[in-house]
């Protein structure tokens, strides 16, 4: 039982933020995006993971890939 708790803790602490990123983009709650990924993974027999994993890689390594934040405009200051 202890091993399962360690695994769950690892994934909770190292979550990639894909669901959070999408939720911020669309202005919806994070748990709805997570439920979408869970249900669509079961409905499509796992092919949603082919979308989720590259997005997780990009979000985790965006500082290495050269993605930069937009400079704030005068209206955002």
PyMOL Python script that loads the backbone (N, CA, C, O; Angstrom):
from pymol import cmd

cmd.read_pdbstr("""\
ATOM      1  N   UNK A   1       0.819  -1.190   0.000  1.00  0.00           N
ATOM      2  CA  UNK A   1       0.000   0.000   0.000  1.00  0.00           C
ATOM      3  C   UNK A   1       0.864   1.256   0.000  1.00  0.00           C
ATOM      4  O   UNK A   1       0.491   2.271  -0.588  1.00  0.00           O
ATOM      5  N   UNK A   2       1.984   1.190   0.639  1.00  0.00           N
ATOM      6  CA  UNK A   2       2.872   2.347   0.730  1.00  0.00           C
ATOM      7  C   UNK A   2       3.436   2.725  -0.639  1.00  0.00           C
ATOM      8  O   UNK A   2       3.619   3.907  -0.927  1.00  0.00           O
ATOM      9  N   UNK A   3       3.713   1.732  -1.481  1.00  0.00           N
ATOM     10  CA  UNK A   3       4.243   1.977  -2.811  1.00  0.00           C
ATOM     11  C   UNK A   3       3.220   2.737  -3.660  1.00  0.00           C
ATOM     12  O   UNK A   3       3.580   3.654  -4.397  1.00  0.00           O
ATOM     13  N   UNK A   4       1.969   2.360  -3.556  1.00  0.00           N
ATOM     14  CA  UNK A   4       0.912   3.031  -4.305  1.00  0.00           C
ATOM     15  C   UNK A   4       0.800   4.484  -3.876  1.00  0.00           C
ATOM     16  O   UNK A   4       0.619   5.365  -4.716  1.00  0.00           O
ATOM     17  N   UNK A   5       0.906   4.745  -2.585  1.00  0.00           N
ATOM     18  CA  UNK A   5       0.851   6.123  -2.096  1.00  0.00           C
ATOM     19  C   UNK A   5       2.027   6.937  -2.616  1.00  0.00           C
ATOM     20  O   UNK A   5       1.864   8.110  -2.952  1.00  0.00           O
ATOM     21  N   UNK A   6       3.200   6.339  -2.686  1.00  0.00           N
ATOM     22  CA  UNK A   6       4.371   7.031  -3.226  1.00  0.00           C
ATOM     23  C   UNK A   6       4.187   7.361  -4.702  1.00  0.00           C
ATOM     24  O   UNK A   6       4.547   8.448  -5.152  1.00  0.00           O
ATOM     25  N   UNK A   7       3.626   6.420  -5.447  1.00  0.00           N
ATOM     26  CA  UNK A   7       3.396   6.645  -6.870  1.00  0.00           C
ATOM     27  C   UNK A   7       2.377   7.759  -7.075  1.00  0.00           C
ATOM     28  O   UNK A   7       2.584   8.643  -7.906  1.00  0.00           O
ATOM     29  N   UNK A   8       1.282   7.724  -6.327  1.00  0.00           N
ATOM     30  CA  UNK A   8       0.276   8.775  -6.427  1.00  0.00           C
ATOM     31  C   UNK A   8       0.842  10.128  -6.049  1.00  0.00           C
ATOM     32  O   UNK A   8       0.557  11.124  -6.714  1.00  0.00           O
ATOM     33  N   UNK A   9       1.637  10.184  -4.997  1.00  0.00           N
ATOM     34  CA  UNK A   9       2.246  11.439  -4.570  1.00  0.00           C
ATOM     35  C   UNK A   9       3.187  11.968  -5.645  1.00  0.00           C
ATOM     36  O   UNK A   9       3.218  13.172  -5.903  1.00  0.00           O
ATOM     37  N   UNK A  10       3.953  11.083  -6.273  1.00  0.00           N
ATOM     38  CA  UNK A  10       4.867  11.493  -7.337  1.00  0.00           C
ATOM     39  C   UNK A  10       4.107  12.153  -8.475  1.00  0.00           C
ATOM     40  O   UNK A  10       4.495  13.224  -8.942  1.00  0.00           O
ATOM     41  N   UNK A  11       3.021  11.519  -8.927  1.00  0.00           N
ATOM     42  CA  UNK A  11       2.275  12.081 -10.046  1.00  0.00           C
ATOM     43  C   UNK A  11       1.532  13.353  -9.662  1.00  0.00           C
ATOM     44  O   UNK A  11       1.367  14.240 -10.500  1.00  0.00           O
ATOM     45  N   UNK A  12       1.084  13.464  -8.433  1.00  0.00           N
ATOM     46  CA  UNK A  12       0.433  14.696  -8.002  1.00  0.00           C
ATOM     47  C   UNK A  12       1.415  15.856  -7.935  1.00  0.00           C
ATOM     48  O   UNK A  12       1.073  16.988  -8.279  1.00  0.00           O
ATOM     49  N   UNK A  13       2.635  15.575  -7.491  1.00  0.00           N
ATOM     50  CA  UNK A  13       3.628  16.644  -7.372  1.00  0.00           C
ATOM     51  C   UNK A  13       4.264  16.987  -8.723  1.00  0.00           C
ATOM     52  O   UNK A  13       4.710  18.117  -8.923  1.00  0.00           O
ATOM     53  N   UNK A  14       4.309  16.047  -9.632  1.00  0.00           N
ATOM     54  CA  UNK A  14       4.948  16.279 -10.927  1.00  0.00           C
ATOM     55  C   UNK A  14       3.938  16.370 -12.061  1.00  0.00           C
ATOM     56  O   UNK A  14       4.265  16.075 -13.210  1.00  0.00           O
ATOM     57  N   UNK A  15       2.726  16.773 -11.747  1.00  0.00           N
ATOM     58  CA  UNK A  15       1.750  16.908 -12.819  1.00  0.00           C
ATOM     59  C   UNK A  15       2.228  17.982 -13.781  1.00  0.00           C
ATOM     60  O   UNK A  15       2.856  18.960 -13.374  1.00  0.00           O
ATOM     61  N   UNK A  16       1.937  17.801 -15.010  1.00  0.00           N
ATOM     62  CA  UNK A  16       2.525  18.630 -16.037  1.00  0.00           C
ATOM     63  C   UNK A  16       1.796  19.949 -16.248  1.00  0.00           C
ATOM     64  O   UNK A  16       2.354  20.858 -16.861  1.00  0.00           O
ATOM     65  N   UNK A  17       0.583  20.079 -15.766  1.00  0.00           N
ATOM     66  CA  UNK A  17      -0.135  21.335 -15.908  1.00  0.00           C
ATOM     67  C   UNK A  17      -0.880  21.480 -17.216  1.00  0.00           C
ATOM     68  O   UNK A  17      -1.304  22.584 -17.558  1.00  0.00           O
ATOM     69  N   UNK A  18      -1.054  20.397 -17.958  1.00  0.00           N
ATOM     70  CA  UNK A  18      -1.759  20.476 -19.231  1.00  0.00           C
ATOM     71  C   UNK A  18      -3.213  20.869 -19.002  1.00  0.00           C
ATOM     72  O   UNK A  18      -3.736  21.752 -19.682  1.00  0.00           O
ATOM     73  N   UNK A  19      -3.856  20.222 -18.056  1.00  0.00           N
ATOM     74  CA  UNK A  19      -5.259  20.534 -17.774  1.00  0.00           C
ATOM     75  C   UNK A  19      -5.412  21.954 -17.258  1.00  0.00           C
ATOM     76  O   UNK A  19      -6.357  22.649 -17.628  1.00  0.00           O
ATOM     77  N   UNK A  20      -4.507  22.384 -16.420  1.00  0.00           N
ATOM     78  CA  UNK A  20      -4.568  23.743 -15.895  1.00  0.00           C
ATOM     79  C   UNK A  20      -4.375  24.755 -17.016  1.00  0.00           C
ATOM     80  O   UNK A  20      -5.061  25.776 -17.054  1.00  0.00           O
ATOM     81  N   UNK A  21      -3.453  24.482 -17.923  1.00  0.00           N
ATOM     82  CA  UNK A  21      -3.186  25.390 -19.037  1.00  0.00           C
ATOM     83  C   UNK A  21      -4.417  25.526 -19.925  1.00  0.00           C
ATOM     84  O   UNK A  21      -4.807  26.635 -20.291  1.00  0.00           O
ATOM     85  N   UNK A  22      -5.034  24.379 -20.273  1.00  0.00           N
ATOM     86  CA  UNK A  22      -6.239  24.416 -21.110  1.00  0.00           C
ATOM     87  C   UNK A  22      -7.388  25.117 -20.393  1.00  0.00           C
ATOM     88  O   UNK A  22      -8.141  25.867 -21.015  1.00  0.00           O
ATOM     89  N   UNK A  23      -7.529  24.879 -19.091  1.00  0.00           N
ATOM     90  CA  UNK A  23      -8.606  25.510 -18.330  1.00  0.00           C
ATOM     91  C   UNK A  23      -8.444  27.031 -18.313  1.00  0.00           C
ATOM     92  O   UNK A  23      -9.428  27.762 -18.428  1.00  0.00           O
ATOM     93  N   UNK A  24      -7.225  27.499 -18.172  1.00  0.00           N
ATOM     94  CA  UNK A  24      -6.995  28.953 -18.216  1.00  0.00           C
ATOM     95  C   UNK A  24      -7.287  29.519 -19.590  1.00  0.00           C
ATOM     96  O   UNK A  24      -7.849  30.608 -19.703  1.00  0.00           O
ATOM     97  N   UNK A  25      -6.913  28.794 -20.641  1.00  0.00           N
ATOM     98  CA  UNK A  25      -7.149  29.264 -22.012  1.00  0.00           C
ATOM     99  C   UNK A  25      -8.637  29.395 -22.315  1.00  0.00           C
ATOM    100  O   UNK A  25      -9.064  30.365 -22.943  1.00  0.00           O
ATOM    101  N   UNK A  26      -9.428  28.417 -21.869  1.00  0.00           N
ATOM    102  CA  UNK A  26     -10.851  28.412 -22.162  1.00  0.00           C
ATOM    103  C   UNK A  26     -11.711  29.053 -21.076  1.00  0.00           C
ATOM    104  O   UNK A  26     -12.909  29.257 -21.272  1.00  0.00           O
ATOM    105  N   UNK A  27     -11.110  29.369 -19.938  1.00  0.00           N
ATOM    106  CA  UNK A  27     -11.855  30.006 -18.862  1.00  0.00           C
ATOM    107  C   UNK A  27     -12.832  29.078 -18.165  1.00  0.00           C
ATOM    108  O   UNK A  27     -13.912  29.505 -17.757  1.00  0.00           O
ATOM    109  N   UNK A  28     -12.461  27.804 -18.025  1.00  0.00           N
ATOM    110  CA  UNK A  28     -13.326  26.845 -17.342  1.00  0.00           C
ATOM    111  C   UNK A  28     -12.561  26.238 -16.176  1.00  0.00           C
ATOM    112  O   UNK A  28     -11.372  26.500 -15.992  1.00  0.00           O
ATOM    113  N   UNK A  29     -13.254  25.428 -15.396  1.00  0.00           N
ATOM    114  CA  UNK A  29     -12.629  24.815 -14.226  1.00  0.00           C
ATOM    115  C   UNK A  29     -11.717  23.663 -14.644  1.00  0.00           C
ATOM    116  O   UNK A  29     -11.979  22.954 -15.616  1.00  0.00           O
ATOM    117  N   UNK A  30     -10.644  23.505 -13.881  1.00  0.00           N
ATOM    118  CA  UNK A  30      -9.635  22.502 -14.207  1.00  0.00           C
ATOM    119  C   UNK A  30     -10.190  21.087 -14.143  1.00  0.00           C
ATOM    120  O   UNK A  30      -9.846  20.248 -14.975  1.00  0.00           O
ATOM    121  N   UNK A  31     -11.045  20.816 -13.166  1.00  0.00           N
ATOM    122  CA  UNK A  31     -11.541  19.440 -13.034  1.00  0.00           C
ATOM    123  C   UNK A  31     -12.395  19.030 -14.232  1.00  0.00           C
ATOM    124  O   UNK A  31     -12.481  17.841 -14.538  1.00  0.00           O
ATOM    125  N   UNK A  32     -13.023  19.978 -14.914  1.00  0.00           N
ATOM    126  CA  UNK A  32     -13.793  19.624 -16.107  1.00  0.00           C
ATOM    127  C   UNK A  32     -12.874  19.212 -17.249  1.00  0.00           C
ATOM    128  O   UNK A  32     -13.202  18.308 -18.018  1.00  0.00           O
ATOM    129  N   UNK A  33     -11.731  19.867 -17.362  1.00  0.00           N
ATOM    130  CA  UNK A  33     -10.768  19.491 -18.391  1.00  0.00           C
ATOM    131  C   UNK A  33     -10.189  18.117 -18.082  1.00  0.00           C
ATOM    132  O   UNK A  33     -10.024  17.297 -18.985  1.00  0.00           O
ATOM    133  N   UNK A  34      -9.881  17.860 -16.822  1.00  0.00           N
ATOM    134  CA  UNK A  34      -9.362  16.548 -16.432  1.00  0.00           C
ATOM    135  C   UNK A  34     -10.374  15.446 -16.721  1.00  0.00           C
ATOM    136  O   UNK A  34     -10.018  14.379 -17.221  1.00  0.00           O
ATOM    137  N   UNK A  35     -11.636  15.713 -16.401  1.00  0.00           N
ATOM    138  CA  UNK A  35     -12.678  14.719 -16.702  1.00  0.00           C
ATOM    139  C   UNK A  35     -12.792  14.481 -18.202  1.00  0.00           C
ATOM    140  O   UNK A  35     -12.998  13.347 -18.635  1.00  0.00           O
ATOM    141  N   UNK A  36     -12.659  15.540 -18.999  1.00  0.00           N
ATOM    142  CA  UNK A  36     -12.687  15.378 -20.446  1.00  0.00           C
ATOM    143  C   UNK A  36     -11.573  14.448 -20.905  1.00  0.00           C
ATOM    144  O   UNK A  36     -11.813  13.545 -21.706  1.00  0.00           O
ATOM    145  N   UNK A  37     -10.346  14.659 -20.403  1.00  0.00           N
ATOM    146  CA  UNK A  37      -9.243  13.798 -20.803  1.00  0.00           C
ATOM    147  C   UNK A  37      -9.465  12.360 -20.349  1.00  0.00           C
ATOM    148  O   UNK A  37      -9.152  11.426 -21.087  1.00  0.00           O
ATOM    149  N   UNK A  38      -9.997  12.169 -19.157  1.00  0.00           N
ATOM    150  CA  UNK A  38     -10.241  10.810 -18.654  1.00  0.00           C
ATOM    151  C   UNK A  38     -11.301  10.109 -19.490  1.00  0.00           C
ATOM    152  O   UNK A  38     -11.090   8.983 -19.939  1.00  0.00           O
ATOM    153  N   UNK A  39     -12.440  10.765 -19.703  1.00  0.00           N
ATOM    154  CA  UNK A  39     -13.520  10.141 -20.464  1.00  0.00           C
ATOM    155  C   UNK A  39     -13.131   9.917 -21.921  1.00  0.00           C
ATOM    156  O   UNK A  39     -13.458   8.882 -22.501  1.00  0.00           O
ATOM    157  N   UNK A  40     -12.437  10.881 -22.509  1.00  0.00           N
ATOM    158  CA  UNK A  40     -12.071  10.708 -23.913  1.00  0.00           C
ATOM    159  C   UNK A  40     -10.997   9.631 -24.078  1.00  0.00           C
ATOM    160  O   UNK A  40     -10.926   8.985 -25.123  1.00  0.00           O
ATOM    161  N   UNK A  41     -10.167   9.434 -23.063  1.00  0.00           N
ATOM    162  CA  UNK A  41      -9.181   8.359 -23.131  1.00  0.00           C
ATOM    163  C   UNK A  41      -9.872   6.999 -23.146  1.00  0.00           C
ATOM    164  O   UNK A  41      -9.478   6.105 -23.896  1.00  0.00           O
ATOM    165  N   UNK A  42     -10.899   6.846 -22.319  1.00  0.00           N
ATOM    166  CA  UNK A  42     -11.637   5.585 -22.334  1.00  0.00           C
ATOM    167  C   UNK A  42     -12.445   5.423 -23.616  1.00  0.00           C
ATOM    168  O   UNK A  42     -12.524   4.323 -24.161  1.00  0.00           O
ATOM    169  N   UNK A  43     -13.043   6.502 -24.101  1.00  0.00           N
ATOM    170  CA  UNK A  43     -13.890   6.421 -25.291  1.00  0.00           C
ATOM    171  C   UNK A  43     -13.083   6.146 -26.553  1.00  0.00           C
ATOM    172  O   UNK A  43     -13.564   5.477 -27.468  1.00  0.00           O
ATOM    173  N   UNK A  44     -11.857   6.660 -26.605  1.00  0.00           N
ATOM    174  CA  UNK A  44     -11.037   6.487 -27.814  1.00  0.00           C
ATOM    175  C   UNK A  44      -9.963   5.425 -27.625  1.00  0.00           C
ATOM    176  O   UNK A  44      -9.034   5.325 -28.427  1.00  0.00           O
ATOM    177  N   UNK A  45     -10.089   4.643 -26.578  1.00  0.00           N
ATOM    178  CA  UNK A  45      -9.164   3.546 -26.283  1.00  0.00           C
ATOM    179  C   UNK A  45      -7.716   4.024 -26.149  1.00  0.00           C
ATOM    180  O   UNK A  45      -6.786   3.349 -26.590  1.00  0.00           O
ATOM    181  N   UNK A  46      -7.543   5.179 -25.544  1.00  0.00           N
ATOM    182  CA  UNK A  46      -6.206   5.647 -25.214  1.00  0.00           C
ATOM    183  C   UNK A  46      -5.559   6.575 -26.213  1.00  0.00           C
ATOM    184  O   UNK A  46      -4.440   7.031 -25.978  1.00  0.00           O
ATOM    185  N   UNK A  47      -6.215   6.875 -27.318  1.00  0.00           N
ATOM    186  CA  UNK A  47      -5.564   7.724 -28.313  1.00  0.00           C
ATOM    187  C   UNK A  47      -5.471   9.179 -27.862  1.00  0.00           C
ATOM    188  O   UNK A  47      -4.704   9.945 -28.445  1.00  0.00           O
ATOM    189  N   UNK A  48      -6.213   9.573 -26.864  1.00  0.00           N
ATOM    190  CA  UNK A  48      -6.096  10.931 -26.328  1.00  0.00           C
ATOM    191  C   UNK A  48      -4.738  11.139 -25.687  1.00  0.00           C
ATOM    192  O   UNK A  48      -4.249  12.266 -25.607  1.00  0.00           O
ATOM    193  N   UNK A  49      -4.137  10.068 -25.236  1.00  0.00           N
ATOM    194  CA  UNK A  49      -2.789  10.182 -24.668  1.00  0.00           C
ATOM    195  C   UNK A  49      -1.775  10.619 -25.708  1.00  0.00           C
ATOM    196  O   UNK A  49      -0.748  11.199 -25.358  1.00  0.00           O
ATOM    197  N   UNK A  50      -2.039  10.355 -26.974  1.00  0.00           N
ATOM    198  CA  UNK A  50      -1.151  10.808 -28.044  1.00  0.00           C
ATOM    199  C   UNK A  50      -1.175  12.327 -28.183  1.00  0.00           C
ATOM    200  O   UNK A  50      -0.246  12.908 -28.745  1.00  0.00           O
ATOM    201  N   UNK A  51      -2.200  12.963 -27.692  1.00  0.00           N
ATOM    202  CA  UNK A  51      -2.280  14.425 -27.669  1.00  0.00           C
ATOM    203  C   UNK A  51      -1.729  14.953 -26.349  1.00  0.00           C
ATOM    204  O   UNK A  51      -0.978  15.928 -26.322  1.00  0.00           O
ATOM    205  N   UNK A  52      -2.109  14.300 -25.263  1.00  0.00           N
ATOM    206  CA  UNK A  52      -1.751  14.781 -23.931  1.00  0.00           C
ATOM    207  C   UNK A  52      -0.238  14.732 -23.673  1.00  0.00           C
ATOM    208  O   UNK A  52       0.326  15.695 -23.153  1.00  0.00           O
ATOM    209  N   UNK A  53       0.403  13.657 -24.018  1.00  0.00           N
ATOM    210  CA  UNK A  53       1.828  13.500 -23.710  1.00  0.00           C
ATOM    211  C   UNK A  53       2.729  14.488 -24.451  1.00  0.00           C
ATOM    212  O   UNK A  53       3.632  15.040 -23.822  1.00  0.00           O
ATOM    213  N   UNK A  54       2.541  14.746 -25.756  1.00  0.00           N
ATOM    214  CA  UNK A  54       3.353  15.801 -26.377  1.00  0.00           C
ATOM    215  C   UNK A  54       3.093  17.189 -25.784  1.00  0.00           C
ATOM    216  O   UNK A  54       4.009  18.002 -25.658  1.00  0.00           O
ATOM    217  N   UNK A  55       1.824  17.448 -25.420  1.00  0.00           N
ATOM    218  CA  UNK A  55       1.528  18.733 -24.785  1.00  0.00           C
ATOM    219  C   UNK A  55       2.236  18.837 -23.439  1.00  0.00           C
ATOM    220  O   UNK A  55       2.746  19.901 -23.088  1.00  0.00           O
ATOM    221  N   UNK A  56       2.271  17.756 -22.693  1.00  0.00           N
ATOM    222  CA  UNK A  56       2.970  17.748 -21.414  1.00  0.00           C
ATOM    223  C   UNK A  56       4.461  17.982 -21.613  1.00  0.00           C
ATOM    224  O   UNK A  56       5.086  18.719 -20.851  1.00  0.00           O
ATOM    225  N   UNK A  57       5.031  17.351 -22.642  1.00  0.00           N
ATOM    226  CA  UNK A  57       6.452  17.541 -22.930  1.00  0.00           C
ATOM    227  C   UNK A  57       6.746  18.993 -23.287  1.00  0.00           C
ATOM    228  O   UNK A  57       7.721  19.566 -22.801  1.00  0.00           O
ATOM    229  N   UNK A  58       5.919  19.584 -24.123  1.00  0.00           N
ATOM    230  CA  UNK A  58       6.135  20.974 -24.536  1.00  0.00           C
ATOM    231  C   UNK A  58       5.991  21.922 -23.353  1.00  0.00           C
ATOM    232  O   UNK A  58       6.810  22.825 -23.183  1.00  0.00           O
ATOM    233  N   UNK A  59       4.967  21.729 -22.538  1.00  0.00           N
ATOM    234  CA  UNK A  59       4.775  22.610 -21.380  1.00  0.00           C
ATOM    235  C   UNK A  59       5.893  22.461 -20.357  1.00  0.00           C
ATOM    236  O   UNK A  59       6.281  23.432 -19.708  1.00  0.00           O
ATOM    237  N   UNK A  60       6.407  21.250 -20.216  1.00  0.00           N
ATOM    238  CA  UNK A  60       7.479  21.006 -19.250  1.00  0.00           C
ATOM    239  C   UNK A  60       8.812  21.570 -19.727  1.00  0.00           C
ATOM    240  O   UNK A  60       9.638  21.971 -18.907  1.00  0.00           O
ATOM    241  N   UNK A  61       9.033  21.607 -21.038  1.00  0.00           N
ATOM    242  CA  UNK A  61      10.321  22.018 -21.587  1.00  0.00           C
ATOM    243  C   UNK A  61      10.240  23.277 -22.435  1.00  0.00           C
ATOM    244  O   UNK A  61      11.097  23.486 -23.294  1.00  0.00           O
ATOM    245  N   UNK A  62       9.251  24.113 -22.223  1.00  0.00           N
ATOM    246  CA  UNK A  62       9.104  25.292 -23.072  1.00  0.00           C
ATOM    247  C   UNK A  62      10.257  26.278 -22.906  1.00  0.00           C
ATOM    248  O   UNK A  62      10.543  27.046 -23.825  1.00  0.00           O
ATOM    249  N   UNK A  63      10.914  26.271 -21.765  1.00  0.00           N
ATOM    250  CA  UNK A  63      12.074  27.148 -21.591  1.00  0.00           C
ATOM    251  C   UNK A  63      13.250  26.672 -22.447  1.00  0.00           C
ATOM    252  O   UNK A  63      14.083  27.481 -22.854  1.00  0.00           O
ATOM    253  N   UNK A  64      13.325  25.384 -22.719  1.00  0.00           N
ATOM    254  CA  UNK A  64      14.387  24.849 -23.571  1.00  0.00           C
ATOM    255  C   UNK A  64      14.064  24.975 -25.058  1.00  0.00           C
ATOM    256  O   UNK A  64      14.969  25.023 -25.892  1.00  0.00           O
ATOM    257  N   UNK A  65      12.788  25.029 -25.385  1.00  0.00           N
ATOM    258  CA  UNK A  65      12.368  25.077 -26.777  1.00  0.00           C
ATOM    259  C   UNK A  65      12.336  26.498 -27.334  1.00  0.00           C
ATOM    260  O   UNK A  65      12.125  26.686 -28.532  1.00  0.00           O
ATOM    261  N   UNK A  66      12.541  27.486 -26.489  1.00  0.00           N
ATOM    262  CA  UNK A  66      12.616  28.854 -26.962  1.00  0.00           C
ATOM    263  C   UNK A  66      11.307  29.611 -26.940  1.00  0.00           C
ATOM    264  O   UNK A  66      11.223  30.695 -27.517  1.00  0.00           O
ATOM    265  N   UNK A  67      10.279  29.080 -26.293  1.00  0.00           N
ATOM    266  CA  UNK A  67       9.039  29.827 -26.181  1.00  0.00           C
ATOM    267  C   UNK A  67       9.220  30.948 -25.174  1.00  0.00           C
ATOM    268  O   UNK A  67       9.710  30.727 -24.066  1.00  0.00           O
ATOM    269  N   UNK A  68       8.829  32.136 -25.557  1.00  0.00           N
ATOM    270  CA  UNK A  68       8.978  33.279 -24.667  1.00  0.00           C
ATOM    271  C   UNK A  68       7.611  33.899 -24.431  1.00  0.00           C
ATOM    272  O   UNK A  68       6.711  33.802 -25.264  1.00  0.00           O
ATOM    273  N   UNK A  69       7.480  34.535 -23.282  1.00  0.00           N
ATOM    274  CA  UNK A  69       6.240  35.228 -22.982  1.00  0.00           C
ATOM    275  C   UNK A  69       6.160  36.494 -23.818  1.00  0.00           C
ATOM    276  O   UNK A  69       7.170  37.114 -24.152  1.00  0.00           O
ATOM    277  N   UNK A  70       4.930  36.854 -24.143  1.00  0.00           N
ATOM    278  CA  UNK A  70       4.744  38.100 -24.860  1.00  0.00           C
ATOM    279  C   UNK A  70       5.076  39.262 -23.929  1.00  0.00           C
ATOM    280  O   UNK A  70       4.843  39.188 -22.722  1.00  0.00           O
ATOM    281  N   UNK A  71       5.605  40.303 -24.485  1.00  0.00           N
ATOM    282  CA  UNK A  71       5.862  41.492 -23.698  1.00  0.00           C
ATOM    283  C   UNK A  71       4.535  42.163 -23.401  1.00  0.00           C
ATOM    284  O   UNK A  71       3.670  42.243 -24.274  1.00  0.00           O
ATOM    285  N   UNK A  72       4.364  42.646 -22.178  1.00  0.00           N
ATOM    286  CA  UNK A  72       3.090  43.304 -21.860  1.00  0.00           C
ATOM    287  C   UNK A  72       2.944  44.611 -22.638  1.00  0.00           C
ATOM    288  O   UNK A  72       3.905  45.358 -22.826  1.00  0.00           O
ATOM    289  N   UNK A  73       1.743  44.856 -23.072  1.00  0.00           N
ATOM    290  CA  UNK A  73       1.458  46.106 -23.759  1.00  0.00           C
ATOM    291  C   UNK A  73       1.212  47.198 -22.746  1.00  0.00           C
ATOM    292  O   UNK A  73       1.142  46.932 -21.546  1.00  0.00           O
ATOM    293  N   UNK A  74       1.083  48.396 -23.205  1.00  0.00           N
ATOM    294  CA  UNK A  74       0.847  49.508 -22.298  1.00  0.00           C
ATOM    295  C   UNK A  74      -0.496  49.369 -21.576  1.00  0.00           C
ATOM    296  O   UNK A  74      -0.665  49.898 -20.477  1.00  0.00           O
ATOM    297  N   UNK A  75      -1.442  48.668 -22.181  1.00  0.00           N
ATOM    298  CA  UNK A  75      -2.774  48.499 -21.593  1.00  0.00           C
ATOM    299  C   UNK A  75      -2.759  47.473 -20.460  1.00  0.00           C
ATOM    300  O   UNK A  75      -3.658  47.477 -19.619  1.00  0.00           O
ATOM    301  N   UNK A  76      -1.766  46.605 -20.425  1.00  0.00           N
ATOM    302  CA  UNK A  76      -1.698  45.580 -19.394  1.00  0.00           C
ATOM    303  C   UNK A  76      -0.896  46.026 -18.182  1.00  0.00           C
ATOM    304  O   UNK A  76      -0.895  45.330 -17.166  1.00  0.00           O
ATOM    305  N   UNK A  77      -0.222  47.148 -18.253  1.00  0.00           N
ATOM    306  CA  UNK A  77       0.588  47.612 -17.132  1.00  0.00           C
ATOM    307  C   UNK A  77      -0.224  48.214 -16.062  1.00  0.00           C
ATOM    308  O   UNK A  77       0.319  48.653 -15.048  1.00  0.00           O
TER     309      UNK A  77
END
""", "prot")
cmd.dss("prot")
cmd.show_as("cartoon", "prot")
cmd.util.cbc("prot")
cmd.orient("prot")
